Amino acid sequence: MSTIKLNQQLNRVEIKEFEIENPIVFNYFNNLSANERDEKLLRAIYIGVLALMEDRISAFLSKTSNELGTELESLKMIFEMKKELFYKSTIKGVLAEDEIAEFLNDYFQEKRLKDKAVLTGNTAGNIAKNKTGDIVCEVNGDNNLRIVVECKFDKSIRLGDVESKDVFTRKTDTAWSQLIEAEANRDGKVSIIVFDRSLVDSSILKYADNVGFISGIGFIAVVDSQKGDYSNLSIAYMLSRDIALNAKQIDLDKDLLAILVNRIIKDINEILSIKSLVLSNIENNKAILKQLDKSILLMEFNQEYLKKFLKDGTLSRKDLLDFYSGEEVKDRFKPIEKEINDI
C-alpha cells in the first residue's frame, strides 16, 4: 500500500506511516527542539520539491558527477540550490527570516547579551489576521521589552513617507507602513525593516544605503545575504536596543507631532494645487470637486488625530497605523466620488 495519498477534494498530501534512516537527516532534527521539528519538516519537504522541479540542478548533477569528488559535488549542489531557491519569490522570504533570526541569536551569544530572537511564523499579532513582524527580539529575555524585525526581500517595497502618500490609491506596503504595522502588531518598543541589497527599491537605497532611521517610525537596515554580510543589521539592532532600554515617555512627543504637521502641510499643498487646476482648465470641474472633497475630508480626518494627540500628548501605535493608512477617510470618500461621477 502506498505511503502517500492525495486528497483531491482538500488539495492535500496525506502521509500515513513514514520513517527514514539517514544520518544527515537524523542529526539535523536531533539538534532541533521538539516544538520546532514539525515546522522544519514541512519546510524541508517544500524546499526539496522546488529542487526536484528545477531542471538546472538535475543537469548540473549529471554534468559534474564524473568530474568532482563526492564532497565537492555536494558543496556545489548546496550552494547552487540555495542561490536559486533564494530568488524564487515563494521561498526567499522564508529563507531570509530563518537566516536573520539565526544571525541575531549568534550575534547575541557573541556579545554575551541575554536577548533572544524568536520567529513569529504564521501567528497573527494584536491586529486581527495580521502576521506583520517576522521576528520578535526580547531584550534581556524580557517579553515586555521587544524589538520587532520585519524582513522584506522584495523590490516592490518603496519608502512610502507620509508626505508623498496618497490615501485614495490602492493600499500597498511600504517601508513606513511595515515599520508602523510591525510595531503595533507585535507590541514592539522599536521596529526594524531589513532589505537585501540585491532585492531593494532605489527609493530605499537613496534614503539609507546601509542603515537609516525614520524619526518616530523605526530603522532601515540593508544587508547582503549572498555574501553573508549582516553587519548593517547588527548596527541597527544595537541602536534600537539603546532606544528600547533608555527612551523615556515625555508629555509631548515631538517626532509624532512632526508626522502630523508634515501631513497637514502636504494637504495644504493639495489645496493650492486645486487653485492651479481651476485656473488652467475649467473642463476639469469633476476632478476639482473630487480634489476639494478629498482635501476637506483629509483636513477633518487630520484634525481629529491632532486633537487627540494634543489632548493625550502621544498616539498609540494602533492610532498611528490608522492615521498613516487613512482607510477611514478613503471609505468616507467613496459615496461622494460616486455622487460626483453621476453628475
Backbone torsions as a table, in degrees:
resi	resn	phi	psi	omega
1	MET	NA	138.1	-176.2
2	SER	-66.8	141.0	178.1
3	THR	-71.0	-36.9	-176.3
4	ILE	-100.6	133.5	176.2
5	LYS	-125.6	136.1	179.3
6	LEU	-101.0	121.3	176.7
7	ASN	-91.8	99.6	-174.1
8	GLN	-67.1	-34.2	-178.2
9	GLN	-67.4	-42.6	-178.5
10	LEU	-93.6	-1.9	-178.9
11	ASN	54.7	51.7	-170.9
12	ARG	-136.6	144.4	174.5
13	VAL	-94.2	126.8	-179.1
14	GLU	-117.3	126.9	-179.8
15	ILE	-115.6	121.1	-176.7
16	LYS	-78.1	-85.6	-179.8
17	GLU	-113.0	127.5	-173.4
18	PHE	-142.3	130.0	175.9
19	GLU	-137.5	149.7	177.4
20	ILE	-139.6	134.7	178.3
21	GLU	-111.4	97.1	-177.7
22	ASN	-150.5	122.1	-174.5
23	PRO	-63.5	-34.2	179.9
24	ILE	-66.7	-48.4	179.9
25	VAL	-62.7	-43.8	-179.2
26	PHE	-61.3	-46.8	-178.2
27	ASN	-63.7	-36.7	179.5
28	TYR	-62.8	-51.2	-177.7
29	PHE	-72.9	-25.2	177.8
30	ASN	-67.8	-25.1	179.7
31	ASN	-89.0	0.8	178.5
32	LEU	-101.6	152.5	173.6
33	SER	-73.5	158.3	-174.9
34	ALA	-58.6	-37.3	-176.8
35	ASN	-77.2	-7.7	178.4
36	GLU	-94.9	-19.8	-166.3
37	ARG	-66.3	-39.8	-178.6
38	ASP	-62.3	-46.5	-178.8
39	GLU	-63.3	-41.9	-179.1
40	LYS	-67.6	-34.0	177.9
41	LEU	-64.2	-46.5	178.8
42	LEU	-61.3	-40.1	-179.7
43	ARG	-67.6	-39.1	179.2
44	ALA	-64.2	-40.7	178.1
45	ILE	-63.3	-43.1	-178.3
46	TYR	-62.9	-47.2	179.8
47	ILE	-65.2	-39.5	178.9
48	GLY	-63.1	-40.3	177.6
49	VAL	-63.4	-42.4	177.4
50	LEU	-60.7	-39.9	179.9
51	ALA	-64.1	-41.9	179.3
52	LEU	-65.2	-30.7	179.7
53	MET	-75.5	-16.1	-174.6
54	GLU	-88.8	105.7	-176.6
55	ASP	-63.5	-31.9	-176.4
56	ARG	-64.5	-33.5	179.0
57	ILE	-68.2	-42.2	178.0
58	SER	-62.2	-42.5	179.5
59	ALA	-63.8	-39.6	179.1
60	PHE	-61.1	-44.6	-178.6
61	LEU	-63.7	-40.9	-179.6
62	SER	-65.4	-40.5	-176.2
63	LYS	-68.7	-37.7	-171.8
64	THR	-98.9	-3.3	-173.7
65	SER	-60.0	-31.8	-178.0
66	ASN	-99.0	-0.8	-175.0
67	GLU	-107.6	-26.6	-174.8
68	LEU	-117.4	152.9	172.4
69	GLY	-69.0	164.4	-177.1
70	THR	-57.7	-43.5	-176.4
71	GLU	-67.4	-46.6	-179.9
72	LEU	-63.8	-38.0	178.4
73	GLU	-60.7	-45.6	-179.3
74	SER	-64.2	-42.3	-179.3
75	LEU	-64.3	-42.5	179.8
76	LYS	-66.6	-39.9	178.6
77	MET	-60.4	-45.9	-179.0
78	ILE	-61.9	-43.3	-179.3
79	PHE	-63.1	-48.4	-178.3
80	GLU	-65.5	-41.3	-179.3
81	MET	-64.5	-42.9	178.9
82	LYS	-61.5	-42.1	-179.2
83	LYS	-65.1	-44.4	-178.8
84	GLU	-69.1	-42.1	179.5
85	LEU	-64.4	-34.9	-178.5
86	PHE	-58.8	-40.1	-176.0
87	TYR	-84.7	-0.6	172.5
88	LYS	-81.3	121.6	-173.6
89	SER	-57.9	-26.1	-176.9
90	THR	-75.6	-16.9	-173.1
91	ILE	-124.5	-21.0	-173.6
92	LYS	-62.5	-33.5	179.4
93	GLY	-65.1	-41.0	180.0
94	VAL	-65.6	-44.5	179.1
95	LEU	-63.6	-39.2	-179.7
96	ALA	-61.6	-46.2	-179.3
97	GLU	-60.8	-44.8	179.7
98	ASP	-60.4	-48.0	-175.9
99	GLU	-67.8	-37.9	-179.8
100	ILE	-68.9	-41.8	177.6
101	ALA	-62.7	-41.2	179.1
102	GLU	-64.7	-43.0	178.3
103	PHE	-60.4	-45.7	-178.3
104	LEU	-61.6	-45.3	-179.8
105	ASN	-65.3	-37.9	175.2
106	ASP	-65.1	-39.2	179.5
107	TYR	-65.0	-42.2	178.5
108	PHE	-61.2	-42.1	-179.3
109	GLN	-65.7	-41.8	179.9
110	GLU	-63.1	-40.1	-178.7
111	LYS	-88.1	2.9	179.4
112	ARG	57.2	41.8	175.5
113	LEU	-94.3	151.1	178.5
114	LYS	-90.9	10.7	179.7
115	ASP	-69.3	158.2	-178.7
116	LYS	-142.7	128.6	177.3
117	ALA	-98.4	124.4	-176.2
118	VAL	-123.3	126.3	175.7
119	LEU	-71.5	133.0	179.4
120	THR	-85.1	-16.6	176.4
121	GLY	61.5	-133.3	-177.6
122	ASN	-98.5	15.8	-177.8
123	THR	-82.5	137.5	176.3
124	ALA	-78.0	159.4	-179.5
125	GLY	-106.6	-141.3	-178.5
126	ASN	-67.8	-30.4	-179.1
127	ILE	-90.9	128.2	-174.4
128	ALA	-53.7	130.1	176.0
129	LYS	61.1	19.3	-177.7
130	ASN	-107.2	125.6	-176.9
131	LYS	-110.0	10.8	-179.0
132	THR	-61.9	139.2	-175.3
133	GLY	102.8	80.9	-170.8
134	ASP	-71.3	-33.9	-175.6
135	ILE	-132.8	132.4	174.5
136	VAL	-110.3	122.7	178.1
137	CYS	-103.2	120.3	179.4
138	GLU	-91.0	111.4	-177.3
139	VAL	-72.6	125.9	-176.4
140	ASN	55.7	28.0	179.3
141	GLY	73.1	10.6	-178.0
142	ASP	-90.6	113.2	-179.0
143	ASN	-66.6	-16.9	178.7
144	ASN	-91.1	-4.7	178.4
145	LEU	-120.9	93.2	-169.1
146	ARG	-116.4	143.1	166.9
147	ILE	-114.1	125.3	-175.2
148	VAL	-102.3	132.7	179.9
149	VAL	-116.1	124.4	176.1
150	GLU	-110.2	126.2	-178.8
151	CYS	-98.9	121.1	-179.5
152	LYS	-130.5	80.9	175.3
153	PHE	-86.5	72.9	-170.4
154	ASP	-150.2	118.0	-175.0
155	LYS	-72.1	-12.9	-177.8
156	SER	-82.2	-10.9	-178.4
157	ILE	-81.7	118.3	178.7
158	ARG	-99.5	176.3	-177.0
159	LEU	-65.4	-53.5	172.6
160	GLY	71.0	42.5	179.8
161	ASP	-65.2	158.2	-171.5
162	VAL	-64.7	-28.3	-178.2
163	GLU	-70.2	-29.8	-177.8
164	SER	-98.4	-4.4	-175.4
165	LYS	-76.6	133.4	174.0
166	ASP	-109.5	108.1	-174.2
167	VAL	-71.0	-9.3	-178.6
168	PHE	-89.0	-7.9	176.7
169	THR	-86.9	170.0	179.7
170	ARG	-60.1	137.2	-177.6
171	LYS	-65.7	127.5	175.8
172	THR	-133.3	150.1	178.0
173	ASP	-72.8	139.8	174.4
174	THR	-134.5	171.5	177.3
175	ALA	-60.6	-43.3	178.9
176	TRP	-59.7	-52.7	-174.9
177	SER	-63.4	-38.6	-178.3
178	GLN	-69.5	-36.4	176.9
179	LEU	-65.0	-46.8	180.0
180	ILE	-64.9	-44.9	-177.0
181	GLU	-65.0	-43.0	-179.4
182	ALA	-62.2	-43.7	-178.8
183	GLU	-66.1	-40.9	179.6
184	ALA	-69.5	-39.3	-174.7
185	ASN	-73.4	-29.5	-174.7
186	ARG	-115.0	15.1	178.6
187	ASP	56.9	45.3	-177.9
188	GLY	-88.1	151.1	171.8
189	LYS	-83.5	-35.2	178.9
190	VAL	-142.6	150.4	178.0
191	SER	-125.7	149.1	178.2
192	ILE	-129.3	136.1	172.6
193	ILE	-113.6	132.0	-174.3
194	VAL	-111.2	127.8	175.5
195	PHE	-116.7	152.8	174.2
196	ASP	-97.7	139.0	-174.5
197	ARG	-59.7	-29.3	-179.0
198	SER	-84.1	-10.4	-177.3
199	LEU	-137.8	66.9	-177.7
200	VAL	-145.4	141.9	179.9
201	ASP	-72.3	149.1	-177.8
202	SER	-62.1	-28.4	179.6
203	SER	-66.0	-30.2	176.8
204	ILE	-70.6	-48.6	-178.8
205	LEU	-64.5	-32.2	178.5
206	LYS	-66.0	-35.5	179.9
207	TYR	-82.2	-39.7	-175.8
208	ALA	-147.2	98.0	-179.5
209	ASP	-70.5	-27.9	179.2
210	ASN	-128.2	-67.2	177.6
211	VAL	-132.8	134.9	177.9
212	GLY	-134.6	155.5	178.3
213	PHE	-127.9	124.9	174.6
214	ILE	-100.6	112.0	-173.2
215	SER	-54.6	126.3	178.4
216	GLY	77.9	-1.7	-176.5
217	ILE	-116.5	-58.2	179.9
218	GLY	158.5	-168.2	-174.5
219	PHE	-108.8	149.5	171.7
220	ILE	-114.1	131.5	176.6
221	ALA	-127.6	127.2	178.9
222	VAL	-106.2	116.8	-177.8
223	VAL	-110.3	169.4	175.5
224	ASP	-124.3	88.1	-172.9
225	SER	-67.1	-32.4	-178.8
226	GLN	-67.8	-25.2	175.1
227	LYS	-96.3	-1.8	-178.3
228	GLY	68.8	26.4	-177.2
229	ASP	-101.8	103.3	179.2
230	TYR	-113.5	21.3	-175.0
231	SER	-60.9	-34.9	179.5
232	ASN	-65.6	-32.8	177.2
233	LEU	-66.7	-39.7	179.6
234	SER	-64.5	-36.1	177.1
235	ILE	-64.9	-49.3	-179.8
236	ALA	-61.1	-38.9	-178.3
237	TYR	-66.2	-45.2	-177.9
238	MET	-65.9	-35.5	174.6
239	LEU	-65.8	-42.7	178.1
240	SER	-62.5	-39.0	-179.1
241	ARG	-64.1	-41.4	177.6
242	ASP	-61.6	-41.7	179.4
243	ILE	-65.2	-46.2	-178.0
244	ALA	-61.4	-37.4	-177.0
245	LEU	-82.1	-29.9	-169.5
246	ASN	-113.9	-14.2	-177.2
247	ALA	-65.9	136.3	178.2
248	LYS	-111.7	146.0	177.5
249	GLN	-72.9	127.6	178.6
250	ILE	-114.8	164.7	-175.8
251	ASP	-66.2	-37.6	-177.8
252	LEU	-128.7	113.8	-178.1
253	ASP	-83.7	104.8	-174.1
254	LYS	-66.2	-32.6	179.8
255	ASP	-64.8	-42.7	178.5
256	LEU	-67.9	-36.9	176.9
257	LEU	-61.3	-40.5	179.1
258	ALA	-61.7	-38.5	178.1
259	ILE	-63.0	-46.0	-179.6
260	LEU	-63.5	-45.1	-178.2
261	VAL	-65.2	-41.4	178.8
262	ASN	-61.6	-37.2	178.0
263	ARG	-66.3	-41.1	179.3
264	ILE	-65.3	-41.0	177.3
265	ILE	-61.4	-41.8	177.7
266	LYS	-57.9	-42.8	-177.8
267	ASP	-71.3	-31.5	174.1
268	ILE	-62.9	-42.6	177.5
269	ASN	-63.4	-32.3	176.2
270	GLU	-63.8	-40.6	179.2
271	ILE	-64.9	-40.3	177.7
272	LEU	-64.1	-33.2	178.3
273	SER	-68.8	-26.6	177.5
274	ILE	-65.2	-43.0	179.9
275	LYS	-59.5	-43.6	178.3
276	SER	-63.5	-37.3	179.3
277	LEU	-64.4	-42.2	-179.7
278	VAL	-63.7	-44.5	-176.8
279	LEU	-68.8	-32.8	-174.1
280	SER	-86.2	-27.7	-173.5
281	ASN	-156.7	101.4	-179.5
282	ILE	-66.5	-28.9	-176.2
283	GLU	-70.3	-6.8	-179.9
284	ASN	-93.7	31.8	-175.3
285	ASN	-58.6	-38.7	-179.9
286	LYS	-64.5	-43.8	178.3
287	ALA	-63.2	-36.5	179.5
288	ILE	-66.6	-44.9	178.5
289	LEU	-59.5	-43.0	178.3
290	LYS	-61.7	-43.5	-178.0
291	GLN	-65.8	-39.1	177.6
292	LEU	-62.9	-47.0	-179.4
293	ASP	-66.0	-36.4	175.0
294	LYS	-59.3	-47.6	-176.7
295	SER	-66.1	-38.0	178.1
296	ILE	-63.8	-46.2	178.5
297	LEU	-62.4	-41.6	179.9
298	LEU	-64.8	-40.5	179.6
299	MET	-64.0	-41.5	177.6
300	GLU	-64.9	-43.5	-179.7
301	PHE	-62.0	-48.0	-179.8
302	ASN	-64.7	-36.9	-179.1
303	GLN	-64.3	-37.6	178.2
304	GLU	-60.2	-44.7	-179.3
305	TYR	-73.3	-32.7	177.2
306	LEU	-65.9	-41.0	177.1
307	LYS	-62.0	-44.0	-180.0
308	LYS	-63.2	-41.0	-179.3
309	PHE	-66.3	-45.2	-179.4
310	LEU	-66.7	-31.7	178.9
311	LYS	-72.6	-45.7	-174.4
312	ASP	-92.9	-19.2	-178.9
313	GLY	85.9	-5.5	179.3
314	THR	-164.7	172.5	174.0
315	LEU	-126.2	143.4	174.9
316	SER	-69.9	160.9	178.4
317	ARG	-62.4	-32.3	176.4
318	LYS	-65.8	-42.9	177.0
319	ASP	-60.4	-44.1	-178.5
320	LEU	-64.6	-38.3	177.6
321	LEU	-65.0	-43.7	178.2
322	ASP	-62.8	-39.2	180.0
323	PHE	-66.1	-44.1	-178.0
324	TYR	-65.1	-44.3	-175.3
325	SER	-73.6	-34.2	177.1
326	GLY	64.0	25.5	-177.0
327	GLU	-61.6	-35.3	-177.4
328	GLU	-62.7	-46.7	-177.6
329	VAL	-70.4	-30.3	177.2
330	LYS	-64.1	-42.9	179.5
331	ASP	-65.2	-37.5	179.8
332	ARG	-68.8	-24.9	-177.8
333	PHE	-81.1	-24.5	-174.3
334	LYS	-54.9	-51.5	179.6
335	PRO	-65.5	-31.1	178.1
336	ILE	-67.0	-42.5	179.2
337	GLU	-62.2	-40.1	179.3
338	LYS	-64.4	-40.5	-179.5
339	GLU	-63.3	-41.5	179.6
340	ILE	-67.7	-40.9	179.3
341	ASN	-64.1	-27.2	-178.6
342	ASP	-81.9	-7.1	-178.7
343	ILE	-66.2	NA	NA
